[in-house]
Amino acid sequence: MANVRPGTRVAILGLAVAAAVITLPGTAQAQSGSRICGNYWDARVNGKTVGRVAKVLEVPKVDFNICLRVIDHTNSIGNMQLPGYKGKVTWNPRQVIRAYTCEEAGNLFNQKYGADPCNKMNRVDLIGQVNGRHAAVWSQVY
């Protein structure tokens, strides 16, 4: 490559790197730029935790304060009882879910490694979309 114009080698190297990035398998999902925000509550009966419920929305990784709005939007479960549990429960105070990765959110509900609940969610990209979206409700009985 003795007679190559300056900068051509850099361009060729750049194209090779780009091709490798596009064609090589990676671990990131389509939602790798997403986070989960919202709240969760532990259900208790006679002082024992019997389950958990969360209300969440998917937001961009760089959320421009959307996460704070989602936390406010999902701050109550009202008179809800624990789905799948026979009997009445009381709720611990809510716990904030702020910018969990999709996989961390899956782990919160003891899902298997690699569980990505974001695959089934519609991300909120603008703060004005928060009020128009229904939060995903996840629950688990222990």
C-alpha positions as a Markdown table, in Angstrom:
| # | Residue | x | y | z |
|---|---|---|---|---|
| 1 | Met | 0.0 | 0.0 | 0.0 |
| 2 | Ala | 2.9 | 2.3 | -0.8 |
| 3 | Asn | 0.9 | 4.5 | -3.3 |
| 4 | Val | -2.2 | 5.0 | -1.1 |
| 5 | Arg | -3.4 | 8.5 | -0.4 |
| 6 | Pro | -3.1 | 9.8 | 3.2 |
| 7 | Gly | -6.2 | 8.9 | 5.2 |
| 8 | Thr | -7.2 | 6.0 | 3.0 |
| 9 | Arg | -5.7 | 3.4 | 5.4 |
| 10 | Val | -7.7 | 5.0 | 8.2 |
| 11 | Ala | -10.9 | 4.9 | 6.2 |
| 12 | Ile | -10.3 | 1.2 | 5.2 |
| 13 | Leu | -9.6 | 0.3 | 8.9 |
| 14 | Gly | -12.7 | 2.2 | 10.0 |
| 15 | Leu | -14.9 | 0.2 | 7.5 |
| 16 | Ala | -13.4 | -3.1 | 8.6 |
| 17 | Val | -14.1 | -2.3 | 12.3 |
| 18 | Ala | -17.7 | -1.2 | 11.4 |
| 19 | Ala | -18.3 | -4.4 | 9.4 |
| 20 | Ala | -17.0 | -6.5 | 12.4 |
| 21 | Val | -19.2 | -4.7 | 14.8 |
| 22 | Ile | -22.3 | -5.2 | 12.6 |
| 23 | Thr | -21.7 | -8.8 | 11.9 |
| 24 | Leu | -20.2 | -10.2 | 15.1 |
| 25 | Pro | -22.7 | -11.4 | 17.7 |
| 26 | Gly | -23.1 | -9.3 | 20.8 |
| 27 | Thr | -24.8 | -9.5 | 24.1 |
| 28 | Ala | -26.8 | -6.3 | 23.9 |
| 29 | Gln | -30.5 | -6.6 | 23.2 |
| 30 | Ala | -32.5 | -4.0 | 21.3 |
| 31 | Gln | -33.3 | -2.5 | 24.7 |
| 32 | Ser | -29.7 | -2.0 | 25.8 |
| 33 | Gly | -30.4 | 1.7 | 25.9 |
| 34 | Ser | -33.4 | 1.2 | 28.1 |
| 35 | Arg | -34.0 | 1.3 | 31.9 |
| 36 | Ile | -36.9 | 0.4 | 34.1 |
| 37 | Cys | -38.4 | 3.0 | 36.5 |
| 38 | Gly | -41.4 | 2.8 | 38.8 |
| 39 | Asn | -42.1 | 1.4 | 42.3 |
| 40 | Tyr | -42.5 | -2.0 | 44.0 |
| 41 | Trp | -44.2 | -3.2 | 47.2 |
| 42 | Asp | -43.6 | -6.3 | 49.3 |
| 43 | Ala | -46.8 | -8.1 | 50.4 |
| 44 | Arg | -46.9 | -9.3 | 54.0 |
| 45 | Val | -49.1 | -11.6 | 56.1 |
| 46 | Asn | -48.5 | -12.0 | 59.8 |
| 47 | Gly | -45.1 | -10.3 | 59.5 |
| 48 | Lys | -43.9 | -12.6 | 56.7 |
| 49 | Thr | -43.2 | -11.5 | 53.2 |
| 50 | Val | -45.4 | -13.5 | 50.8 |
| 51 | Gly | -44.9 | -11.7 | 47.5 |
| 52 | Arg | -44.1 | -8.6 | 45.6 |
| 53 | Val | -45.9 | -6.3 | 43.1 |
| 54 | Ala | -44.3 | -3.7 | 40.9 |
| 55 | Lys | -45.6 | -1.0 | 38.6 |
| 56 | Val | -43.1 | 0.1 | 36.0 |
| 57 | Leu | -42.4 | 1.7 | 32.7 |
| 58 | Glu | -39.4 | 1.4 | 30.3 |
| 59 | Val | -37.5 | 4.7 | 29.7 |
| 60 | Pro | -34.4 | 5.6 | 27.7 |
| 61 | Lys | -31.0 | 5.2 | 29.4 |
| 62 | Val | -30.6 | 8.9 | 29.1 |
| 63 | Asp | -34.1 | 9.7 | 30.4 |
| 64 | Phe | -34.2 | 13.5 | 30.7 |
| 65 | Asn | -36.0 | 13.2 | 34.0 |
| 66 | Ile | -38.6 | 10.9 | 32.6 |
| 67 | Cys | -37.8 | 8.4 | 35.3 |
| 68 | Leu | -38.8 | 10.8 | 38.1 |
| 69 | Arg | -42.1 | 11.4 | 36.4 |
| 70 | Val | -42.7 | 7.7 | 36.0 |
| 71 | Ile | -41.9 | 7.2 | 39.7 |
| 72 | Asp | -44.6 | 9.8 | 40.6 |
| 73 | His | -47.0 | 8.2 | 38.0 |
| 74 | Thr | -46.7 | 4.7 | 39.5 |
| 75 | Asn | -46.7 | 5.6 | 43.2 |
| 76 | Ser | -49.8 | 3.8 | 44.3 |
| 77 | Ile | -51.4 | 0.4 | 44.1 |
| 78 | Gly | -54.6 | 1.4 | 45.8 |
| 79 | Asn | -56.6 | -1.5 | 47.2 |
| 80 | Met | -54.9 | -4.1 | 45.1 |
| 81 | Gln | -54.3 | -7.5 | 46.5 |
| 82 | Leu | -51.5 | -9.8 | 45.5 |
| 83 | Pro | -52.5 | -11.6 | 42.3 |
| 84 | Gly | -52.3 | -15.4 | 42.7 |
| 85 | Tyr | -52.4 | -15.2 | 46.5 |
| 86 | Lys | -55.5 | -16.4 | 48.4 |
| 87 | Gly | -56.0 | -14.1 | 51.3 |
| 88 | Lys | -55.6 | -10.5 | 52.2 |
| 89 | Val | -52.2 | -8.9 | 52.4 |
| 90 | Thr | -50.8 | -5.7 | 53.8 |
| 91 | Trp | -48.2 | -3.7 | 51.9 |
| 92 | Asn | -44.8 | -2.5 | 53.0 |
| 93 | Pro | -44.0 | 1.1 | 52.0 |
| 94 | Arg | -43.2 | 1.4 | 48.3 |
| 95 | Gln | -39.6 | 1.0 | 47.1 |
| 96 | Val | -38.4 | 3.1 | 44.2 |
| 97 | Ile | -37.1 | 1.5 | 41.1 |
| 98 | Arg | -34.9 | 4.1 | 39.5 |
| 99 | Ala | -33.1 | 3.3 | 36.3 |
| 100 | Tyr | -32.7 | -0.5 | 36.8 |
| 101 | Thr | -31.4 | -2.2 | 33.7 |
| 102 | Cys | -33.9 | -4.5 | 32.1 |
| 103 | Glu | -32.0 | -7.5 | 33.4 |
| 104 | Glu | -31.9 | -6.1 | 37.0 |
| 105 | Ala | -35.7 | -5.7 | 36.8 |
| 106 | Gly | -36.0 | -9.3 | 35.8 |
| 107 | Asn | -33.8 | -10.4 | 38.7 |
| 108 | Leu | -36.0 | -8.4 | 41.1 |
| 109 | Phe | -38.7 | -11.0 | 40.3 |
| 110 | Asn | -36.3 | -14.0 | 40.5 |
| 111 | Gln | -36.5 | -14.7 | 36.8 |
| 112 | Lys | -33.9 | -16.8 | 35.1 |
| 113 | Tyr | -30.6 | -15.4 | 33.9 |
| 114 | Gly | -31.1 | -13.3 | 30.8 |
| 115 | Ala | -34.7 | -12.6 | 31.4 |
| 116 | Asp | -35.4 | -9.3 | 29.7 |
| 117 | Pro | -38.9 | -7.9 | 30.6 |
| 118 | Cys | -38.2 | -4.9 | 28.3 |
| 119 | Asn | -38.8 | -7.2 | 25.3 |
| 120 | Lys | -42.5 | -7.0 | 26.1 |
| 121 | Met | -42.7 | -3.3 | 26.9 |
| 122 | Asn | -43.3 | -0.1 | 24.9 |
| 123 | Arg | -40.7 | 2.5 | 26.0 |
| 124 | Val | -41.6 | 6.0 | 27.1 |
| 125 | Asp | -39.3 | 8.3 | 25.1 |
| 126 | Leu | -40.8 | 11.7 | 26.0 |
| 127 | Ile | -41.9 | 13.0 | 29.4 |
| 128 | Gly | -45.2 | 14.0 | 27.9 |
| 129 | Gln | -46.0 | 10.3 | 27.1 |
| 130 | Val | -45.9 | 9.2 | 30.7 |
| 131 | Asn | -49.5 | 10.1 | 31.6 |
| 132 | Gly | -50.8 | 8.3 | 28.5 |
| 133 | Arg | -49.1 | 5.0 | 29.2 |
| 134 | His | -50.3 | 2.2 | 31.5 |
| 135 | Ala | -47.6 | 0.8 | 33.7 |
| 136 | Ala | -46.7 | -2.8 | 33.4 |
| 137 | Val | -47.7 | -4.6 | 36.6 |
| 138 | Trp | -45.5 | -7.5 | 37.7 |
| 139 | Ser | -46.3 | -9.7 | 40.6 |
| 140 | Gln | -44.8 | -12.8 | 42.3 |
| 141 | Val | -46.0 | -15.0 | 45.1 |
| 142 | Tyr | -43.2 | -16.5 | 47.2 |
